[in-house]
Amino acid sequence: MDGGAIAAGVDAELDALRTISTTGREQIAAIEERERARTGIGSLKVRYNSVFGYYIEITKANMALAPADYERKQTLVNAERFTTPELKEYERKILTAHDRSIEIEKRIFAQLRSEVLQAAGRIRKSSAAVAEADLLANFAHLAALRRYARPTLTEEPVLEAVAARHPVIEQWMEETREGRFIANDVYLSAADEGPSLLLITGPNMGGKSTYLRQAAMLVLMAQMGSFVPAESLRLGLVDRIYTRIGASDNVARGRSTFMVEMTETATILNTATRRSLILLDEMGRGTATFDGLSLAWATVEYLQKETGARTLFATHYHELTMLAEKLPRMRNLRVGVKEAASGIVFLHNIEPGAASKSYGIEVARLAGLPVAVIDRAKHVLRQHEKQERQSVQVETTDEPLQLTIFTPLSQRIVDRIEAVDVNALTPLQALNLLEELQQELKEKG
């Protein structure tokens, strides 16, 4: 304890000691003035050094005027140094004042601590009540100031928000005058009849991640007792909010970005319940396209068939939007974009349907990539799209939707396989057929 913890007026002795410490210069000046008047020596000085402490210095020329009660302390060539009983007492007080002050403060603090300990239970209860009142008052203030609505809690496992907003981004836009936040609706239901998974497609910077995050913010604020930034919210309580957002690695532990992503996804799939809220943003982007697409595809199916949790899934894999025809409780949403002669305009509204493309090159242009890079990227993209149209086959039969993008077979081979009666084939015939199909694939390759 370094002192200064006890306020003035608590202890008279402590106040006196502090006065000695803080008014030392004034007191020395008063002693010096008084001794000059008593002796008639105008050049008399009261000084201090670390070796001899406080002393009165008189020049040799004025030695005859030195009073008899002065005690000689040191002799110099041109002066003599003296002390007096008063100066000795002052020196003792000033040198011991700090240590004595610390002792007094420790005694007072120990006494206070003992009294607090006896009343600890009442203090904790009072503190909790004050903290809760302060929190609720802050919630009420924000609700009135920012037009927040009172959420309705229900037993149904739903998340139904009308004109929902992100509280942080909305406030930042107002403060910086960057424009008006575009509100969007959210509807999810873990019940059997509602959509439990929303697949959101659209360009970067369009608002997909904001849409995911604001859904989590609504749930978090509602369950902590706050009003929410929306016109209305109907919510079935959530047991956990799971997120797989952003890219990070842990090189020291040998975990790549993709490994971290898969570990987090595994945690979600293994522990989430029907009462959970899951946010998945750009899953599978850290590996080869087909690997990532396959993993994202299988994850969407698992979330629908096994977990059943309320899920928001943002992706650039447009192939996943075809799952809406296979999974009855999945809905496609897209970020609104307006194409103009000068480029694209982000509307930041969420609407039903699947995005037609990602506009990644347009976003790169906005970011300032060289024109030569943008033009070359557009050319390469057209070439890849042309090849993809030739290799991707989509079949819509009575069976669930199948994408042959994973196994780009020619239509002729697919037709032959479909026409074969497997039960009527002998082992030798099956091997011969497999060899023919393999040879045809090699010739086309």
N, C-alpha and C positions, 0 to 999 in steps of 0.2 A: 504494500500500500504506500503510495507516494504522497499522500496528503491531498487536500482540496476537496475531499468527498463530503465533508460536513459543512453545512451552511453557516453563515454568520448568525450570531444571536442564540445559538444552541448552548454554548458553554462560554462563560465569562473569561476564564483563564485562557482558553484557546484563542478567543478574540484578542486578548492582550498580547499574547505571544505573536500572533499574526501582525498586530500593529507594530511591534518591535521590528519584525522582519521587513515590513513594507515601508515603514517611516524612518528607517535607520539614518538616511541621509539628512532628514530634517532635524532629527535629534542631535546628531553630531554638529550640525551647523548651530543649533541652539546652545550647546555646551561651549563651542568655540566663541560665540558672541558674548556669552556670559563671562568667560574667563578673560577675554580682552577688556571688558568693562571693569572687572575686579582688579586686574593687574596694571591696566593702563598701557599694555603692550599691544600696539595696533597690528604688528606683524605676527602675533601668536597664531599658530596653526594647530588643529587637531587632525591627526592623520592615522593611517592603518597600514600595516604590512603583515605578511603571513608569518614572519619570524618573531617580531616583537609585539604584534597585536596593535591595540590603540595606544597612542601617545600624544603628548603636547610638546611641540617643538618651539624653542626660543633661541634666537640668535645670541652670539657671544656679547654683542653690544648691549643687549637688554638683560643680561644675567642679574644685574643688581636689583631688578624689579621682580624677580621670581619669588613668589610667596614661600614661606617656610614650610607649608604643608605639602609642597610639591616633592615627590620622590623621584630621584634621578634614575633613569632607565638606560640611557645610552649617551656616550659623549662622541661628538663629531668634531671635525676641524673648525667649522664655523658656527656650530650650534650645539645645544644640549637638548636631550629629550627626557620628558618627565611623564609621570602618571599620577593620578589622584584616586582616592577611594571611590569617588563617583564614577570615574572612568573605568576602574577595575570592575565595579558592579555592572556597569553597562556592557562591558566586554563579555562578562560571564553570561549575562542574559542573552545577548545577541548570538553568541556562539552555541548556546544550548537551546535556543528558542525553536529551531526546526525539529530537532530530535524530540523535544518535549511535545511539540504540536502533533507529531506522528503518533506518539504514545497515547495522547488524549483522543485522537481520532480513532485509533484502533479500539480503545475502550468503549467509546460511544457506538461504534459500528457493531461491536460484539453484543452490546446490550440491545441494539436495534434488531440484530439478527435473531436473538433469543425471543424477542417479542413477536417478530414475524413468524417464527417457527410455531409458536403457540397458536397463532391465528391463521396458519397456512391453509387449512380447509376452507375457511370463510373467504380468504383472499382468492383461492382458485375458483370457487364458485362465482364470486363477484367478477373476476376477470373473464370467465367464460361467458357470463351474461352480458357484460359490456362488449366483448368481442362479437358475440352473436348479434347484438343490437346494432353495432357499427356496421357489420356485414350486410344485414338486412336493410339498413338505412341507405347504404351505398347501392344495393340492388334496386331499391325503390327510386333513388335519384336517377340512376342510369335508365331505368324503364321509362320514367317520365321524360327525361331529356332526349332519349334516342328512339322513342316510339316503339318500345318493346311490348310484346303481347304475353298474356298469361297462358302458359301451356296447360293442356288438359291431359291428365294421366289416365290411362285405361288399362284394363287387364289384357286387351288384345295386343298381340305382338306387332304393332304397326309403328311406322314413322311417317306421319302425314303432315307436311308443312306447306303452307300457302304463302307465296311471296317471301321466301326465306332470303336472308342476307348474311354476309360474313361480317361479324361485329368489328373486327380489327381493320379489315380492308375498307369497309364502309366509312369508318371514322377517319382513316388516313386520307381517303379520297376527298372527304369534306374539308379536312384541315389544309390539304395541299391544293384544293380546288382543281383536282384532276378530272372532275366529272361526277356523274351520279352512278352509284352502284346499281347494277341490273339485278333485280330480285328474280328468283326462280322457285318453282314448286318442286317438292320431293314427295314421292309416295312409294313406300315399301311396306310389305306385310309378310310376316313369317307364317301367317295362317294359310290354310290350304287354298283359298280362293285368290289371294292377291299376288302381285309380282314381288318375289323375294330378292331378285337380282336385277340391277339396272346396269347395262353395258353402255358406257359412254365413249363415243368416238368423236374425233374432230381434231383440228390443228393444235399444235403447241401455242401457248399464249392465249388460247381461246377461252379458257376458264374451266377446264375439266378438273384440275387439281383444287381450284377454289370451291367448286361444287361439292367435291368429296369432303373437303375440310370443314365447310360450313355445316354440313350435315352432322359431323361429329361435334362441332361447337354447339349446335342446337341441343343435342342430347346431353352433353356435359353441363351446359348452363341450366337446362331444365331440371336435371337430377341433383344439382347443387342448390336448388331453391330459387333460381333467378328467373325473371321473365326473359323472353327470347326475341331476337331480331327477326320477326316474321309477323304477318298479319294474323296467323293462327298456327298452332301446333298441337297435334294429337299424338301422344307417345305412349307406347307400351314400354315399361322399364327395361333397360339394357343391363345385362350383367357385366359385360366388358366391351370396350372399344378396341378393335384390332386394326392396326395400320401396317401396310407395306408400301411405303412411299419413299422416293428418293434413292440415291445411290451412295453407298459407303462401303469401305473395306476395313479389314483388320489384318494388315500385312504381318504384324508381329506374331500373330497366331496362325499365320498361313491361310487366312480366309480372303479370297478374292471378293470383288463386288458381287459377282453372281452367286458365290457360295453364301455370302451373307443374306442375299435376297432369298435364296432357296431355304436357308435355315429359318428365316422369319416366316416364310410361307408355310413351312412344315409345322411350326408352332401354331399357326392359325388353324390349319386343317386338322390338327390333332387335338386341339383343346377348345375350339369355338363351339358354342351351343346354339340352339334355336333362338335363344334370347340375346345373342350377341349382335353387335354392329361391326361389319367388316369393310374396310376401305383398302382396295388394291389398286395401285397406280402404276401402269406400265410394267406389268409382270412379264418376265422372260426376255427382256431386251438385252441382257448381258451375255447372250450366247448366240449360236448360229440361228438364222431365221426359222428354219424348220423345227429345230429343237425348242426354241422359245415359244413358237406358235403351238407346238404339240403340248407343251407343259401348260400353257395358258388355257388351251382347249380342254384338257383333262381336268384342270382345276375348276373351271366354270361348271363342268358337268358334275364334279364331286360336290361343289357347294350347293348345287341345286338338288341333287339326289340324296346326299348323305347329311349334310349340315343343316340346310334349310334356313340359315341365318339371313338377316337383312344385310344385303351386300351391294356396295357400289364398286364397279369394276371399270376403270378407265384404261383404254388401250389404243394402240395404233394398228393392231392386227385386225384389219377390216374383215378378214375371213371369219372371225368369231361372231360377227353379226348374224351369220347364217344359222347359228345355234338357236336363234329365237323361234325358228320353225320347228325345231326338235324339242326344245325345252319350254313347256307351256307357261312356266312361272318366271321366265326371263323376258325383259323388255329392252329394246334398243332406244337409246337417246343419243342426240348429237348436239354439238355446239354450233350455234348459228354463225354463218359466215356469208358475207356479201362480196361477190367478185366485181371489181371495177376495172376500168382501163389502166388505172395507175397501180393496181395490185388488189390485195384482199383487205376487207374491213372486218374486224372481229365484232360481232354483235353481242357476245357474252350472254346470250340467252340459250337455255336448254330446251330442245324441242324433240318430239317423238321422231324416230327413224334413225337410220344409219348414215354416217358421213360417207360421201362418195370418194373422198381422198383426204390425204393428211396435210397438204399444203406446206410440207416441210421445206421445199425449195423457196417458197415465198417468204417463209419465216426467216430463212437464211439470208435472203435479199434484204429484208428489213434490218437484220443484224449487221449488214455492211460488208458481206463477202464480195470479193471482186466480181465485176460483171462477167469476166471470162469464165470464172468458176461457175457462176449461176447458169450461163448459157450452155456450158458443157454438161452440167448436171441435168438440165432439161433434155438435152439430146440423149444422154445415157438412159434417163428415165423412160423416154419414149421407146427406146430399144428393148428395155426390160419388160415394159408393159406389153409390147408386141409379142415377145417370146412367151410371156405368161399366159396371154390369151390363147396361144396355140397349145400350151402344155396343160393348162388347168381344165379339168372336166368336172362338172357338177351334175350329179344325178338326182332327180327328184322322182322316186318311185314310191311304192306303198311302204317301203322300209324307211327308217329314219334317215335324215339328210346325211349324205356322205361326201366328203371332199377328197378327190383323188390328187390334190396338190401334193399330198405326202408320198404318193406312188404314181407319178405321171405316166400312166399306161396309155397306149393308143386305144381308140374306140374299138378297133377290130379285135384286139386281144381281150378287151373287156367283154365284148359280145360273145366270143368263143367260150370264155370261162362261164358266163351266165347260161349258155346253151347246153353245157355238159351236165349229164345226169351222173353225179358222182357215185351214187349207189350202184349204177350199172357197169362201172368201169372195173376192169381187172387191174391188179397191181401193175402188170406190164404195160397196159394201155395208159394208165395214169402217168407212169414214168415217161412213156413216149410223148404224151401230150405236153408234159412239163418241159421236155427237151425241145420240142417244136416252139413252144412259147418263148423259151429262153433264147433260142437261136434268132427268132424274130426280133426280140428286144435288142440283141447284139447288133443285128443288121441296121436297125433304126438308129442305134447309138452312133 
